[in-house]
């Protein structure tokens, strides 16, 4: 690629990165980091462990975001300087190095640019994710556990904090359900496109005849509530039951009745938490989950009212959305965006950014087409 073309690429990347920096609001991001660093330095921080974990997770995520943006800006500036030097010295090898670096930068900036498409009211928030085994028996429970690992590995790859609220183990293998929070800027907006039914096709390891099995797991993604949401849950509207925490295969992992199940009587919503150390902590965590579900319920009711005023199908994107095929061939395909890869192992190990980015772009296009 000739020098003028490379200069044009640098200009395009500079504009894209500037747009991303504007959305990220770097001055505000640096201010948030400074305030969180002050909180982390407080000697009594760990007196409230829940708050300490929230603060340290937020600090880590915001620092990672700032470092990533500053790193991209530095590399782009260096590439422009290297190109100028290469042209001055007539160094074709150096120009080739710049071209390769610009290719890498374009991939990384394109991935970050998806953030600019997240403009929903709750998109900047942490995400509350629930995975449930659906049709398919023990294979579905095993699939649910694979999805839990997939999302936690994805979060680890990005340096995001994960807080597990509840895991309900199936009798033979896998999970009946699991609920966890992902602590990161725009975690809800990013993961919300993962909501829906996931489908697994494989030779069942639990079938002694080696038959092919299709199983399903559901993924629900909600925004984590904040104090400003003011969701009032009167004590008279809930029933609190306590029970003993259990591990895989029904094994008891706690000798006290510390696990908590809360039933919201007006709606019938039921949430539970058993992963904290005390009954009070489990109740507080369960109430946070219940608040998120009530918040989402209210949001859906508002959307339903708006959809009634429009023509079309409204938000129908949350149904069956992805197939993971391990037999007779290897493929993971999103049924909405047509994005697919041929390496299911990598996907189950957390490499899902391509699916998420395609989902966000698809949803934005769908929203604009229906407006």
N, C-alpha and C positions, 0 to 999 in steps of 0.2 A: 504494500500500500504506500502510495506516495505521501510526501510530507504534507501537502495541502489537505489531502483526505484525512490524515491523522489529526491535523489541526481542527478540522471540522468535527471529527469524533469527540475530541477533547471539549469543544464548545458545547456539543449536545449533552455530554455527560455532566458538564459544569451546570447547565441549566436544570437538568434532572436532579442533581444533588442539591442545588440551591432550593428547589421546590420541596425536597424532603426535609432539609434543614429548617425551612420556614414552618412546615407542619409540625416538626418535632419541637419547635420553639426553643432553640438552644439556650438563650439567656434564662428562660424559666426553668429549663432542665438543670442548668448549673445551680440555680438558686435552690431548687428542690434537693439536689445532692448535698449542698452545703447545710441545709436545715436537717436533713436526715443524718448527716455525719455528726452534727451537734447532738441529736437524740441518741445516736449509738454511743457517743462518748460519755453519756450520763452514767454515773456510778450505780444508780438504782434501776438501770434499764431492765435487767433480768428479774426484777421483783415481779413483773407481770410478763410471764413467758409468752403468752399469746401476742401481746403487743410487741415484744422484743423480736419475735419471729417475723411479724408483719413488717416492722421497720427495717430489719436487716435484709429481708427479701426484696423490699422495695429499693433499698440503697444499692444492692447488688445488681438488680435489673436496670436501674437508671444509669449506674456507672458503666455497665456493659453497653448500653445504648449510646451513651456519649462517646465512649472509646471507639465504638464501631464507626460512628459518623465522623469523628475527628480523624480516625485512621484513613477512611476513604478520602476525605478532603486532602490530607497530607500526601497520600499516594497519587491523587490526581494532579496536584501541584508539582510533585516530583516528576511525573510523567511528562508534563508540559516542559519542564526545565530540561529533562533528558533529551526530548525531541529537539529542542532548540540547540543544545550542545552537539547532538548528532549531526544536525544539518550544517552547523558551523565547521565541524571537523570532517564532514563527508564520511561518517562512520555508518555503513550500511548495517553492520551487526547490531549496533546500538539502536538503530531505528527499528530493527526487527524485535528487539527486546521491548521497546516501547509499545509496538503493535500487540505483542502478546499480553503485556500488562493491561493495556486498554481493553482487551477482550475479557480479561478476568474482572476488571472494574465494571464493565458493562453488565456482566452477569449479576454481580453483587448489588449494583445500584438498581437494576431492574427489579430484583427481589425486594429491596427496601421501598421502591416506589409504590408498591401495592399498599403500603401504609396510608398513602395519601387518599386512597379510595375508601377508607374507614371513616365515615362521617356520622354514624348513628349516635343517638344520645348516650348509649351505654358502651359504645365501642372502646373507649379508653380504659375501661375497668378490668379488674382481675376476672378470671373465668371460673365458674363453678361447673364441673363436669361430672355427669353421672353415666355410668355404663351399665347396661342390664343385659343379661343373657335372655334371648327370646326363643324362637322355635329351634329345635335341634338337640334337645336333651343335653347330655354330657359334653358333646361337641360344642354346643352353644356356650356352655359355661367355660370351656377351655378357650374358646374364641374371645369371650369377654375378658379373660385374663390376658390374652395376647394384646388386645386393644389397650388395656390399662398400661401394660409395659410399653407399648408403642408411644403413647402420649407422654408418659413420664420420661422416656428416653429422648423424645423430641424436646421436652422442656430442658432436660439436662444439657443437650447439645447447644442450647441457646443461653444457658446460664440462668434459667428461670426457676424460681422456687416452687415446690409442690408441697401441698399440705393435704394429707389424706384424712378424711373425716370418718369414713365408714367403709368396711369391706365385709360383705356377706359371702362366705365360702359355700360352694356346692358340696354335696356329700361325697361324690366320687373324685372329682377334679375340677379345678377352675373356680369361677366366681358366679354367684347369682347376681351380684351387683357391687358396685364400688362408687363412692363419691369423693371427689378431691377438688381442691382449688389450685389454679395456676396463677402465681403471683408475678405479674409482668405488665408493663405498659401495653395497652391495647390487646391484652390476652383474650378478652371476650370477643372483640371485633374480629380477631384473627381466627379463633377456634370456632366461632359460631357457625362457619360453613361446614364444620364436621358433624353438625347435628343431623340425625336421621338414622336409617337402618343400614347396617353394614352386613354384607353377605360373604360367607366363606364356603368354598367348594374344595374338597380334598378327599383323599383316602383316609377314612377315620382310623386313628390310632387306637380307638376304643372298640372297634368292631373286629372280632376275631376271624371274620370272613373276608376282611380287607375290602369292604365295599365303599363306594364313593358316597360321601355324606354332604348335604348342604345344610348349613346352620346360619343363624342370624343373631345379631346383637344390636341393641339400640343405644345411641349416644345422644344425651341431652346436654346442652350447653346453655348456661344462664349467667347473667352478670352478677357479680358479688355485690350485695347491698352495702350501702354506706350510711353513715349516721344522718346525712342530709335527706335520705329517702323517707324518713319518718313513717315507717310501716308499723302501725299500732296493732299489737296482738294482745288483746286482753287475756288475762289468766283464765277467765271463764270460758274462753273460746278454745282452750287446748286441754288435752288429757296427756299426762306424762306418765309413762310406764318405765320401770327400771328392770334390767335383766342382766345376766352374767355374760360377759364377752366370750365369744367363741372363735376358734381358729379353724384351720383346714380340717375337713372331715368331722366337724362338730366338736372338735377338741376344745375344752375349756382353757382359756388363756388368762383368766382372772378369777381369783377366789372370792371376789366381792361383787355385788350387784351394782357395777359402775356404769354399764352401758345404758343409754337412754333412748326411748322411742317417744316421739311427740306426734299426737294426732290433732290436726286442726279441725275442730268439729264442724264449723260452717261449710268447709269445702271438702272435707274427707281426706285432705292431703296428709300423708304419713311420712315422717323422716326419722332417721335414727343415726346415732353416732356412738362408736364403741372404742375409738382409737386413742382417746385422751386418757390420762391417768386417773382422773377423779370424776365422780358423778356430776359435779358442778361444771367442770370443763366440758364434759360431753353434752350437758344440757345447753350450755352457751353455744357450742358449735352447732348443735342440732337446730337451735333457734335461728342461727345465721343462715343455715340452709333453707329453713322454712320461709324466712323473710325473702330470700332470693326467689323462691318458687312463687310466693305471693306477688312479688314485684313483676315476675315474668307473666303471671296470670293476668295482672292488671294491664300490662303492655299489650298482650294478645287481644284482650277485650277491646282496647282502644283501636288496635289495628283492624279488628273485625268490624268495628263501627265505621272506620274509614273505608274498608274494602266494600262495605255495603253501598257506599256512595259511588263506587267505581265499577266499571265493567271488567271482566277478566276473572282469573282464578285466585287473585291475592297471593299470599305467600305459601306456595305449594312446594317449595324447594326442600322442605325438611323430611321427605319420605325416603324410600329406598334410594341410596345415593352412591354406593361403592361396592364393587365385587372384588374379592381376593380369591383368585383361582390358583390352586396348587396342583391340580390334576384335572385333565390329562396334559395340560400345558401350564406354564408359569406366567401369571399376569395379574396386575392390579389395575383396575380401570374405574374411573369416576363416570357414573352413568349420566351426569348432568353436563359436564364439561368435555367429555371424551378424552381427558388427560389419562394416559396410561403409561406404566413402566413394566418391564419384564423381570424385575427382581423383587419378589415378595419379601425375601429375607431382609433386604435393606429397608423396606417400608416398615416391617414389624420392628426394626431396630431404630425407628424414629425418623427415617428420611421421608418426611411427608410435606416438606415445604412446597414442592411442585404442585401437589394436590391442593394445598391451602391457597397458594397464590392464584391458581386457575379458578378455584371456587370463589374467591373474592372478586376477581375480574368478571366472572360469569354472573354473579349476583348483582354487581353494579350495572352490568349491561341489561340484565332482566328488569331491574328497577327503573332504569331510564326508558326502556322500551314500553313499560307499562304506565309511565307517568302521563 
